[in-house]
Amino acid sequence: MNEQRASRTSTNSNGFTIVELLIVIVVIAILAAITIVAYTGIQERARASTVQNDVAQAVRQIEINKTTAGTDTYPTTLPSTVTASEGVQLTYSYDPVINRYCVTATNNGISYYASTSKPSANEGTCSDNSRIVGWWPFNGNAQDISEVGHDANVIGAILSTGQSGVADTAYYFDGVDDSVRPMSELPEADDLFATTGVSWTTTAWFKYEPRTGDADIVLGRGGGTGTSATYGLFIEGGGLRAVLRGNTTLIQSSIDDQWHFVAVTWDGTTARGYFDANSPVTLGVNSAGLQNTNFTVGATNNGSNNASTRSFLGSIDDVRVYSRAISADELTFMYEQGAE
């Protein structure tokens, strides 16, 4: 009997207690977690490397395709010589209006892209901003930060506090002869409402100082606000209006002295005007001829001397031109985000 008790006691003393077993399990779990994290990191780095290589390969083939075709334009679709690695999805977009491409490679949530102006692999995807053909945030200057590069001349206007409340992030116009005008022509904007039916959007933030008298131009091209105007956004009679190839439509009946967001879209068939987050207004479009004057902010180029007339009184911030019709949801998001 004593020998059996001793044997059992010896066996128990050589085993593990519940606490010891729990400690071992916890240690194993920690080691397993560290191993999984390390392995996951290795996998992600491998996927990122594969995706970057696929983007680089696509760019090479795109450039070869352009050279082989003997033209200065990029292919409208991704060349058939481009092959994606296993698990990689390639997407390609091309905008013939500005001759710009963008290609994205994605693998399990990891994405890199390259475009005409950024031919090296960049983390992220081709956003719809790849179809932005003019973007003047007015952050200390009038440079165009889009891929197109239509930097602007500032004529009289001075830097002021922008919609974000930050100093020197907008331009103030004196209501007499100030304007901001791209130094090179903006053919993408000049095609607005042309017979080709090209899609188009322009957006801006403005803060108006109400007054009586002549129309105050927010932005536009050619002919002021009358029947010969190509297009424009202006304030007259206290309301915000759009004139599109000679047809004027009221967008908002009353404008105060606060910051507001405005947008006009054209999808090739229908034009719409947006004020802040309000529902869109369908805009009339006539068939007036396109005027030979450049896109201008804060005034209109009127006449052969391109003099600034109908200058805006107040501040303008974050002006953009897109070669596509921005959706209502996207415009609401832009409004909620505020000026850049």
PETANOR-V76706 format. One record per pair of residues at least 6 apart in sequence whose C-alpha atoms are under 7 Angstrom apart, sorted by the first residue. I is the first residue (numbers start at 1). J is the second residue. D is the distance in whole Angstrom. If there is no record, write none. Layout:
I:J:D ; I:J:D
//
This chain:
47:107:7 ; 48:110:6 ; 51:88:7 ; 51:105:6 ; 51:106:6 ; 51:107:7 ; 51:111:7 ; 51:112:7 ; 52:112:6 ; 52:121:6 ; 54:84:6 ; 54:85:7 ; 54:105:7 ; 55:104:7 ; 55:105:6 ; 55:113:6 ; 55:114:7 ; 55:121:6 ; 56:120:7 ; 56:121:7 ; 58:82:6 ; 59:119:7 ; 61:79:7 ; 61:81:7 ; 61:82:6 ; 62:74:7 ; 62:75:7 ; 62:79:7 ; 65:75:7 ; 66:72:7 ; 66:73:6 ; 66:74:5 ; 66:75:7 ; 73:99:6 ; 74:99:7 ; 76:94:6 ; 77:92:7 ; 78:92:6 ; 84:90:7 ; 87:107:6 ; 88:105:6 ; 88:106:5 ; 88:107:5 ; 89:105:6 ; 89:106:5 ; 89:107:6 ; 90:103:7 ; 90:104:6 ; 90:105:5 ; 90:106:7 ; 91:103:6 ; 91:104:5 ; 91:105:7 ; 92:102:6 ; 92:103:4 ; 92:104:7 ; 93:101:6 ; 93:102:5 ; 93:103:6 ; 94:100:6 ; 94:101:4 ; 94:102:7 ; 95:101:6 ; 95:131:7 ; 97:188:6 ; 98:188:7 ; 100:116:6 ; 101:115:6 ; 101:116:6 ; 102:114:6 ; 102:115:4 ; 102:116:7 ; 102:126:6 ; 103:113:5 ; 103:114:6 ; 103:115:6 ; 103:126:7 ; 104:111:7 ; 104:112:6 ; 104:113:4 ; 104:114:7 ; 104:125:6 ; 104:126:6 ; 105:111:6 ; 105:112:6 ; 105:113:6 ; 106:112:7 ; 111:123:6 ; 111:124:5 ; 111:125:6 ; 112:121:6 ; 112:122:5 ; 112:123:4 ; 112:124:5 ; 112:125:6 ; 113:121:5 ; 113:122:5 ; 113:123:6 ; 113:124:6 ; 113:125:5 ; 113:126:6 ; 114:120:6 ; 114:121:5 ; 114:122:6 ; 117:147:6 ; 131:322:6 ; 131:323:6 ; 131:324:7 ; 132:146:6 ; 132:321:6 ; 132:322:4 ; 132:323:6 ; 133:146:6 ; 133:148:6 ; 133:188:7 ; 133:321:6 ; 133:322:5 ; 133:323:6 ; 134:144:6 ; 134:146:6 ; 134:148:7 ; 134:150:6 ; 134:320:6 ; 134:321:5 ; 134:322:7 ; 135:144:5 ; 135:145:6 ; 135:146:5 ; 135:319:6 ; 135:320:4 ; 135:321:6 ; 136:142:6 ; 136:143:6 ; 136:144:5 ; 136:145:7 ; 136:318:6 ; 136:319:5 ; 136:320:6 ; 137:317:6 ; 137:318:4 ; 137:319:6 ; 137:340:6 ; 138:169:5 ; 138:170:5 ; 138:171:7 ; 138:317:6 ; 138:318:6 ; 139:168:6 ; 139:169:4 ; 139:170:7 ; 140:159:7 ; 140:168:5 ; 140:169:6 ; 142:151:6 ; 142:152:5 ; 142:154:7 ; 143:151:4 ; 143:152:6 ; 144:150:5 ; 144:151:5 ; 150:182:6 ; 150:183:7 ; 150:184:6 ; 151:182:6 ; 151:183:6 ; 152:180:6 ; 152:181:5 ; 152:182:4 ; 152:183:5 ; 153:180:6 ; 153:181:5 ; 153:182:6 ; 153:183:6 ; 154:179:6 ; 154:180:5 ; 154:181:7 ; 155:178:5 ; 155:179:5 ; 155:180:6 ; 156:178:5 ; 156:179:7 ; 157:171:6 ; 157:172:5 ; 157:173:5 ; 157:178:5 ; 157:179:6 ; 158:171:5 ; 158:172:5 ; 159:168:5 ; 159:169:7 ; 159:170:6 ; 159:171:4 ; 159:172:6 ; 160:167:6 ; 160:168:5 ; 160:169:6 ; 160:170:5 ; 160:171:5 ; 160:172:6 ; 161:167:4 ; 161:168:5 ; 161:169:6 ; 161:170:6 ; 162:168:7 ; 162:169:5 ; 162:170:5 ; 162:317:6 ; 163:259:6 ; 163:317:7 ; 163:339:6 ; 164:338:7 ; 164:339:6 ; 169:317:7 ; 170:315:6 ; 170:316:6 ; 170:317:5 ; 171:315:5 ; 171:316:6 ; 171:317:7 ; 172:314:5 ; 172:315:4 ; 172:316:7 ; 173:179:7 ; 173:298:7 ; 173:312:6 ; 173:313:5 ; 173:314:5 ; 173:315:6 ; 174:312:7 ; 174:313:5 ; 174:314:7 ; 175:311:5 ; 175:312:5 ; 175:313:4 ; 176:311:5 ; 177:308:6 ; 177:309:6 ; 177:311:5 ; 178:298:7 ; 178:308:7 ; 178:311:6 ; 179:296:7 ; 179:297:6 ; 179:298:5 ; 179:299:5 ; 179:308:6 ; 179:311:7 ; 180:296:6 ; 180:297:5 ; 180:298:6 ; 181:295:7 ; 181:296:5 ; 181:297:6 ; 185:294:6 ; 186:294:7 ; 186:295:7 ; 188:323:7 ; 191:198:7 ; 192:198:7 ; 192:200:6 ; 197:268:4 ; 198:268:5 ; 199:266:5 ; 199:267:5 ; 199:268:5 ; 199:323:6 ; 199:324:4 ; 199:325:5 ; 200:265:6 ; 200:266:5 ; 200:267:7 ; 200:322:6 ; 200:323:5 ; 200:324:4 ; 200:325:5 ; 201:264:6 ; 201:265:4 ; 201:266:6 ; 201:321:6 ; 201:322:5 ; 201:323:7 ; 201:324:6 ; 201:325:5 ; 201:326:6 ; 202:263:6 ; 202:264:6 ; 202:265:7 ; 202:320:6 ; 202:321:4 ; 202:322:6 ; 203:262:6 ; 203:263:4 ; 203:264:7 ; 203:319:6 ; 203:320:5 ; 203:321:7 ; 204:261:6 ; 204:262:6 ; 204:263:7 ; 204:317:6 ; 204:318:6 ; 204:319:4 ; 204:320:6 ; 205:259:7 ; 205:260:6 ; 205:261:5 ; 205:262:6 ; 205:316:6 ; 205:317:5 ; 205:318:6 ; 205:319:7 ; 205:339:7 ; 206:259:6 ; 206:260:5 ; 206:261:7 ; 206:315:6 ; 206:316:4 ; 206:317:6 ; 207:257:6 ; 207:258:5 ; 207:259:4 ; 207:260:6 ; 207:314:6 ; 207:315:5 ; 207:316:6 ; 208:256:7 ; 208:257:5 ; 208:258:7 ; 208:313:6 ; 208:314:5 ; 208:315:7 ; 209:257:5 ; 209:313:6 ; 209:314:5 ; 210:256:7 ; 210:257:7 ; 214:236:7 ; 214:310:7 ; 215:234:6 ; 215:235:6 ; 215:236:5 ; 215:310:6 ; 216:234:5 ; 216:235:5 ; 216:236:7 ; 216:310:5 ; 216:311:6 ; 216:312:4 ; 216:313:7 ; 217:233:6 ; 217:234:4 ; 217:235:7 ; 217:298:5 ; 217:299:5 ; 217:300:7 ; 217:310:6 ; 217:311:6 ; 217:312:5 ; 218:233:5 ; 218:234:5 ; 218:297:6 ; 218:298:5 ; 218:299:7 ; 218:312:6 ; 219:232:6 ; 219:233:6 ; 219:296:6 ; 219:297:4 ; 219:298:6 ; 219:299:6 ; 220:231:5 ; 220:232:4 ; 220:233:6 ; 220:295:6 ; 220:296:6 ; 220:297:7 ; 220:300:6 ; 221:230:6 ; 221:231:6 ; 221:232:6 ; 221:293:6 ; 221:294:6 ; 221:295:5 ; 221:296:6 ; 221:300:6 ; 221:301:7 ; 222:229:5 ; 222:230:5 ; 222:291:5 ; 222:292:7 ; 222:293:5 ; 222:294:7 ; 222:300:6 ; 222:301:6 ; 222:302:6 ; 223:229:4 ; 223:230:7 ; 223:291:7 ; 223:302:6 ; 224:300:6 ; 224:302:6 ; 225:232:7 ; 225:243:6 ; 226:246:6 ; 227:246:4 ; 227:247:7 ; 228:245:7 ; 228:246:5 ; 228:288:6 ; 229:243:7 ; 229:244:7 ; 229:245:5 ; 229:246:5 ; 230:244:6 ; 230:245:4 ; 230:246:7 ; 230:288:7 ; 230:290:5 ; 230:291:6 ; 231:243:5 ; 231:244:4 ; 231:245:6 ; 232:242:6 ; 232:243:5 ; 232:244:7 ; 233:241:6 ; 233:242:5 ; 233:243:7 ; 234:240:6 ; 234:241:5 ; 234:242:6 ; 235:241:6 ; 238:253:7 ; 238:254:5 ; 238:255:6 ; 239:250:7 ; 239:252:6 ; 239:253:4 ; 239:254:5 ; 239:255:6 ; 240:250:6 ; 240:251:6 ; 240:252:5 ; 240:253:6 ; 240:255:7 ; 241:248:7 ; 241:249:6 ; 241:250:4 ; 241:251:5 ; 242:248:6 ; 242:249:5 ; 242:250:7 ; 242:251:7 ; 243:249:6 ; 244:284:7 ; 244:285:5 ; 244:286:7 ; 245:285:6 ; 245:286:5 ; 245:287:6 ; 245:288:5 ; 246:286:6 ; 246:288:6 ; 247:284:6 ; 247:285:5 ; 247:286:5 ; 248:284:7 ; 249:283:6 ; 249:284:6 ; 251:273:6 ; 251:275:7 ; 251:281:6 ; 252:275:7 ; 260:276:6 ; 261:275:6 ; 261:276:5 ; 261:335:6 ; 262:274:6 ; 262:275:5 ; 262:276:6 ; 263:273:6 ; 263:274:5 ; 263:275:7 ; 264:271:7 ; 264:272:6 ; 264:273:5 ; 264:274:6 ; 265:271:6 ; 265:272:5 ; 265:273:7 ; 265:325:5 ; 265:326:7 ; 266:272:7 ; 266:325:6 ; 267:325:5 ; 271:282:6 ; 271:283:5 ; 272:280:6 ; 272:281:5 ; 272:282:5 ; 272:283:5 ; 273:280:5 ; 273:281:5 ; 273:282:6 ; 273:283:6 ; 274:280:5 ; 274:281:7 ; 276:335:6 ; 277:332:6 ; 277:335:7 ; 293:301:6 ; 293:306:7 ; 294:301:7 ; 298:311:6 ; 298:312:5 ; 299:308:6 ; 299:309:6 ; 299:310:5 ; 299:311:4 ; 299:312:6 ; 300:308:6 ; 300:309:6 ; 300:310:6 ; 301:307:5 ; 301:308:5 ; 301:309:7 ; 302:308:7 ; 302:309:7 ; 317:339:7 ; 318:339:6 ; 318:340:6
//
